[in-house]
Protein backbone atom coordinates (compact mmCIF):
# COMPACT_ATOMS: atom_id res chain seq x y z
CA UNK A 1 0.00 0.00 0.00
CA UNK A 2 1.53 3.35 -0.94
CA UNK A 3 1.22 6.61 1.01
CA UNK A 4 -1.44 8.05 -1.31
CA UNK A 5 -3.93 5.24 -0.76
CA UNK A 6 -3.12 4.41 2.85
CA UNK A 7 -5.95 5.38 5.19
CA UNK A 8 -5.16 7.97 7.83
CA UNK A 9 -5.29 6.83 11.42
CA UNK A 10 -7.75 8.69 13.62
CA UNK A 11 -4.83 10.50 15.27
CA UNK A 12 -3.58 11.65 11.85
CA UNK A 13 -7.00 12.95 10.82
CA UNK A 14 -7.61 15.15 13.85
CA UNK A 15 -6.15 18.29 15.38
CA UNK A 16 -6.39 18.91 19.12
CA UNK A 17 -5.35 22.23 20.64
CA UNK A 18 -5.87 23.48 24.18
CA UNK A 19 -5.39 27.08 25.28
CA UNK A 20 -5.94 28.80 28.60
CA UNK A 21 -7.03 32.41 28.36
CA UNK A 22 -6.94 35.01 31.12
CA UNK A 23 -10.50 36.01 30.34
CA UNK A 24 -13.99 35.02 31.49
CA UNK A 25 -15.66 32.18 29.58
CA UNK A 26 -18.48 34.41 28.28
CA UNK A 27 -15.92 36.78 26.74
CA UNK A 28 -14.02 33.95 25.02
CA UNK A 29 -17.28 32.49 23.70
CA UNK A 30 -18.35 35.91 22.39
CA UNK A 31 -15.02 36.25 20.56
CA UNK A 32 -16.01 33.12 18.60
CA UNK A 33 -19.57 34.23 17.83
CA UNK A 34 -19.42 38.02 17.35
CA UNK A 35 -18.49 38.70 13.70
CA UNK A 36 -16.75 41.98 14.55
CA UNK A 37 -14.52 40.27 17.11
CA UNK A 38 -13.84 37.29 14.83
CA UNK A 39 -12.62 39.71 12.15
CA UNK A 40 -9.93 40.86 14.60
CA UNK A 41 -8.42 37.43 15.35
CA UNK A 42 -9.66 34.63 13.10
CA UNK A 43 -6.89 34.65 10.51
CA UNK A 44 -3.24 33.67 10.81
CA UNK A 45 -0.84 36.49 11.69
CA UNK A 46 0.11 38.40 8.55
CA UNK A 47 -3.22 37.61 6.87
CA UNK A 48 -6.09 40.08 6.79
CA UNK A 49 -9.80 39.41 7.02
CA UNK A 50 -11.86 40.48 4.06
CA UNK A 51 -15.53 40.04 3.40
CA UNK A 52 -17.37 37.82 5.89
CA UNK A 53 -20.90 36.79 6.77
CA UNK A 54 -22.12 34.77 9.70
CA UNK A 55 -25.53 33.53 10.83
CA UNK A 56 -24.70 32.24 14.32
CA UNK A 57 -27.55 29.81 14.95
CA UNK A 58 -27.92 26.07 14.59
CA UNK A 59 -28.21 25.50 10.83
CA UNK A 60 -26.83 28.97 10.08
CA UNK A 61 -23.96 29.36 7.65
CA UNK A 62 -20.76 31.35 7.71
CA UNK A 63 -18.40 32.38 4.97
CA UNK A 64 -15.23 34.46 5.22
CA UNK A 65 -12.27 35.54 3.16
CA UNK A 66 -8.74 35.79 4.46
CA UNK A 67 -6.06 37.45 2.34
CA UNK A 68 -2.47 36.22 2.42
CA UNK A 69 0.44 38.68 2.66
CA UNK A 70 0.96 38.03 -1.08
CA UNK A 71 -2.60 39.20 -1.81
CA UNK A 72 -4.19 35.80 -2.48
CA UNK A 73 -7.76 35.35 -1.21
CA UNK A 74 -8.75 32.15 0.61
CA UNK A 75 -12.44 31.51 1.29
CA UNK A 76 -13.71 29.33 4.13
CA UNK A 77 -17.29 28.30 4.79
CA UNK A 78 -19.35 26.08 7.02
CA UNK A 79 -22.54 25.53 8.98
CA UNK A 80 -23.14 25.77 12.73
CA UNK A 81 -24.28 22.39 14.01
CA UNK A 82 -24.47 23.02 17.75
CA UNK A 83 -24.36 26.15 19.90
CA UNK A 84 -24.52 25.91 23.68
CA UNK A 85 -23.70 29.36 25.07
CA UNK A 86 -21.13 29.79 26.64
CA UNK A 87 -19.97 26.16 26.68
CA UNK A 88 -19.70 24.67 23.21
CA UNK A 89 -19.64 25.36 19.46
CA UNK A 90 -19.72 22.74 16.72
CA UNK A 91 -19.41 23.71 13.06
CA UNK A 92 -18.32 22.36 9.73
CA UNK A 93 -15.24 23.96 8.16
CA UNK A 94 -14.10 23.82 4.56
CA UNK A 95 -12.22 25.82 1.98
CA UNK A 96 -13.52 26.93 -1.41
CA UNK A 97 -11.27 26.50 -4.44
CA UNK A 98 -10.46 29.26 -6.95
CA UNK A 99 -13.74 28.60 -8.78
CA UNK A 100 -15.77 28.78 -5.54
CA UNK A 101 -16.27 25.02 -5.36
CA UNK A 102 -16.16 23.40 -1.91
CA UNK A 103 -13.32 21.10 -0.96
CA UNK A 104 -13.29 18.49 1.81
CA UNK A 105 -15.16 19.44 4.98
CA UNK A 106 -13.90 18.99 8.51
CA UNK A 107 -15.76 19.28 11.79
CA UNK A 108 -14.68 21.78 14.44
CA UNK A 109 -15.74 21.37 18.08
CA UNK A 110 -14.76 24.05 20.57
CA UNK A 111 -15.54 23.75 24.28
CA UNK A 112 -15.07 26.48 26.86
CA UNK A 113 -14.43 25.57 30.50
CA UNK A 114 -14.45 28.22 33.24
CA UNK A 115 -11.39 28.00 35.47
CA UNK A 116 -12.67 30.51 37.97
CA UNK A 117 -14.25 33.87 37.14
CA UNK A 118 -11.44 35.22 34.92
CA UNK A 119 -9.79 32.20 33.25
CA UNK A 120 -11.03 29.88 30.52
CA UNK A 121 -9.73 26.63 29.09
CA UNK A 122 -10.59 26.30 25.41
CA UNK A 123 -10.44 22.80 23.95
CA UNK A 124 -10.34 22.81 20.16
CA UNK A 125 -10.89 19.66 18.10
CA UNK A 126 -10.94 19.55 14.30
CA UNK A 127 -11.60 16.17 12.71
CA UNK A 128 -11.91 14.72 9.23
CA UNK A 129 -8.65 15.79 7.62
CA UNK A 130 -7.82 13.94 4.42
CA UNK A 131 -4.05 14.36 4.80
CA UNK A 132 -1.42 14.97 7.44
CA UNK A 133 -0.27 18.02 5.46
CA UNK A 134 -3.75 19.55 5.67
CA UNK A 135 -3.92 18.87 9.41
CA UNK A 136 -0.47 20.38 9.96
CA UNK A 137 -1.33 23.46 7.90
CA UNK A 138 -4.45 24.00 9.96
CA UNK A 139 -2.42 23.55 13.15
CA UNK A 140 -0.14 26.37 12.07
CA UNK A 141 -3.04 28.62 11.06
CA UNK A 142 -5.15 28.05 14.17
CA UNK A 143 -2.16 28.40 16.51
CA UNK A 144 -1.31 31.77 14.97
CA UNK A 145 -4.95 32.86 15.14
CA UNK A 146 -5.22 31.87 18.80
CA UNK A 147 -2.18 34.06 19.59
CA UNK A 148 -4.15 36.97 18.17
CA UNK A 149 -7.18 35.90 20.21
CA UNK A 150 -5.06 36.25 23.37
CA UNK A 151 -4.29 39.84 22.32
CA UNK A 152 -7.95 40.62 21.54
CA UNK A 153 -9.15 39.25 24.87
CA UNK A 154 -6.62 41.38 26.76
CA UNK A 155 -7.85 44.46 24.87
CA UNK A 156 -11.52 43.62 25.49
CA UNK A 157 -10.97 43.26 29.23
CA UNK A 158 -9.13 46.59 29.42
CA UNK A 159 -12.00 48.38 27.66
ABEGO torsion letter per residue (X at the ends): XBAAABBBBAAAABBBBBBBBBBBAAAAAAAAABAAAAAAABBBBGBBBBBBBBBBBBGBBBBBBBBBAAGBBBBBBEBBABBBOAABBBBBBBBBBAAGBBBBBBBBBBBBBBBEAABBBBBBBBBGBABAAAAAAAAAAAAAAAAAAAAAAAAAAAX
